[in-house]
Amino acid sequence: MNEMAAVQIVALLGWLILAGSALASYRLKWKSSVKMALVWAAIFTAVFLFFSLVSGE
């Protein structure tokens, strides 16, 4: 893992925390919150995998 990959992981975690805090501000029920959190996790994972494939690493 090089320095750029570490920066990318930290940035993605930051975005995930930001999305989680935005989700928490809606004060949804637990079932809805878990479902939305899984959707956001899938979105960020897909973006991470896309950029990993594009960069060729």
GUVEXLO-406025 format. One record per residue: residue number from 1; residue in one letter; x, y, z of N, C-alpha, C, O in turn. Coordinates in pm, whole numbers. Atoms other than C-alpha are relative to their C-alpha. Layout:
<sites>
   nr  rest    n.xx    n.yy    n.zz   ca.xx   ca.yy   ca.zz    c.xx    c.yy    c.zz    o.xx    o.yy    o.zz
  NUM     a       X       Y       Z       X       Y       Z       X       Y       Z       X       Y       Z
...
</sites>
This chain:
<sites>
   nr  rest    n.xx    n.yy    n.zz   ca.xx   ca.yy   ca.zz    c.xx    c.yy    c.zz    o.xx    o.yy    o.zz
    1     m      86    -118       0       0       0       0      91     124       0     178     139      86
    2     n     -82    -120       7     150     330    -104     -70     116      71    -181     101     124
    3     e      52    -117     -71      93     677      39    -132      47     -58    -221      90      16
    4     m     122     -47      65    -175     764    -215    -120     -88      36    -231     -37      54
    5     a     108      91     -38    -381     455    -129     -47      29     142    -167      23     171
    6     a      37     -33    -139    -371     549     240     -83     128       4    -180     137      79
    7     v      75    -125       6    -492     900     158    -140     -26     -54    -237      32      -6
    8     q     130      32      59    -773     755     -54     -90     -69     102    -209     -38     109
    9     i      80      70    -101    -889     526     226     -47      97     108    -162      92     150
   10     v      38     -99    -101    -885     810     479    -108      93     -54    -203     127      17
   11     a     101     -87      61   -1082    1032     239    -135     -71     -11    -239     -11      17
   12     l     125      75      10   -1340     760     178     -65     -19     136    -188     -11     148
   13     l      56      11    -135   -1381     705     551     -59     133      45    -163     135     111
   14     g      54    -132     -33   -1429    1080     594    -134      24     -67    -227      77      -5
   15     w     127     -16      70   -1701    1082     331    -108     -88      61    -225     -49      69
   16     l      95      91     -63   -1865     783     497     -51      56     133    -169      45     164
   17     i      41     -64    -126   -1868     963     832     -92     117     -28    -191     137      43
   18     l      86    -113      37   -2014    1271     665    -139     -48     -41    -239      11       0
   19     a     130      54      41   -2289    1064     503     -75     -57     119    -197     -41     129
   20     g      63      54    -120   -2356     888     833     -58     107      89    -166      91     145
   21     s      53    -109     -83   -2394    1214    1019    -119      67     -66    -212     110       3
   22     a     116     -55      70   -2629    1345     752    -121     -92      16    -233     -46      34
   23     l     107      96     -20   -2833    1027     783     -55       8     142    -176      -1     163
   24     a      43      -7    -140   -2843    1058    1162     -84     124      25    -168     124     115
   25     s      77    -123     -21   -2984    1410    1131    -147     -17     -36    -231      62       7
   26     y     140      24      36   -3304    1266     979     -78     -69     112    -201     -70     110
   27     r      61      69    -114   -3373    1070    1304    -104    -104     -45    -219    -103      -2
   28     l      86     106      51   -3517     772    1120     -10    -114     100      65    -118     198
   29     k      11     121     -82   -3628     445    1277     120     -89     -30     185     -73    -133
   30     w    -118      85      15   -3361     177    1322      -1     -79    -130     102     -89    -197
   31     k       6      81     123   -3482     -38    1033      35      86    -122     111      44    -208
   32     s     -29     -91     111   -3475     257     794     145      46       2     209      58    -102
   33     s    -138     -46     -12   -3140     375     928      99    -106     -47     195     -75    -118
   34     v     -90     108      41   -2974      37     880      -6     -20    -151      97     -40    -215
   35     k      16      16     144   -3115       8     529      72     113     -75     142      87    -173
   36     m     -67    -114      65   -2992     357     435     152      -9      17     226      23     -76
   37     a    -144      14     -22   -2650     291     591      60    -105     -93     169     -86    -145
   38     l     -49     103      92   -2613     -26     385       3      50    -144      94      16    -220
   39     v       0     -59     135   -2708     163      69     119      92     -17     187      88    -119
   40     w    -116     -90       9   -2447     430     143     131     -78      -4     222     -44     -79
   41     a    -122      82       1   -2185     165     219      20     -64    -137     133     -73    -185
   42     a      -9      59     133   -2264      -4    -113      45     103    -104     124      73    -193
   43     i     -38    -106      94   -2233     328    -298     148      32      13     219      41     -87
   44     f    -141     -33     -19   -1897     410    -143      90    -116     -41     199     -94     -95
   45     t     -79     116      43   -1770      56    -202       7      -6    -152     113     -34    -208
   46     a       1       2     147   -1875      74    -567      91     109     -57     164      85    -153
   47     v     -86    -109      47   -1702     410    -612     147     -36      23     231     -14     -64
   48     f    -138      40     -30   -1387     279    -442      49    -106    -100     160     -95    -152
   49     l     -38     104      95   -1383     -31    -663      15      55    -142     105      14    -215
   50     f     -10     -62     132   -1445     177    -975     132      73     -17     202      55    -116
   51     f    -125     -74       9   -1153     407    -901     121     -94       8     224     -66     -52
   52     s    -109      96      -6    -935     108    -813      21     -67    -136     134     -90    -179
   53     l     -12      63     132   -1012     -54   -1148      52      98    -105     132      60    -191
   54     v     -43     -99      96    -961     268   -1341     149      32      16     220      50     -83
   55     s    -140     -35     -22    -626     342   -1179      92    -116     -33     212     -96     -50
   56     g     -81     114      41    -506     -11   -1263      81     -62     111     173    -139      81
   57     e     -76      58    -111    -377    -103    -917     -72    -115      61     -23    -176     156
</sites>
